[in-house]
Amino acid sequence: MITIVIVPFAFAAFALVPKTTGDGANYTARDKFKRLDLIGCLAMLLSIILLILGLTLGASNGFKTAGFLAPFLLSWVILVFFFVWEAKLPDGYALIPPAFWKIPNMSLLIFFALGIYPWWAVSQLPFIERFLAVYNETPIIAAVRLLPQGIAALAIAMVIP
């Protein structure tokens, strides 16, 4: 169902979005591929996936199990590797440009913005499991029961700059 909605918009975007006319317009495909920073992208992706996996398994199986500890701790090691890797890349090649960190209070803003994800992982998952296992509700009803959390978060995100 989602594919039916997405595919027409993808083709429309491909046809209607103009070609890049900025710095990267004259680069060859090889130069663009070198600037892609595959190692940085994969390190960040792997770190986020392991963090979410660890928090999800911790909420389900307990926070003293290997299913929580291994991915959770490994995600932090890979995240540190990501920032060390990005610091060694020249300007224009890094996923997060070095000038980004010079914006006042940006690291503090990122810290607080990311703080909500672990809370949701350990808050919503036990509620869903309780609704499914204890109250024998269908998954859609369990999801509807958690809509107030999501709607409240969206309303706050729209109000707070």
Secondary structure, DSSP 8 states (H G I E B T S, - for coil): -HHHHHHHHHHHHHHHS----SGGGG--HHHHHHTT-HHHHHHHHHHHHHHHHHHHHHHHH-TTSHHHHHHHHHHHHHHHHHHHHHHHS-TTTSSS-GGGGGSTTHHHHHHHHHTHHHHHHHHHHHHHHHHHHTS---HHHHHHHTHHHHHHHHHHHHH--
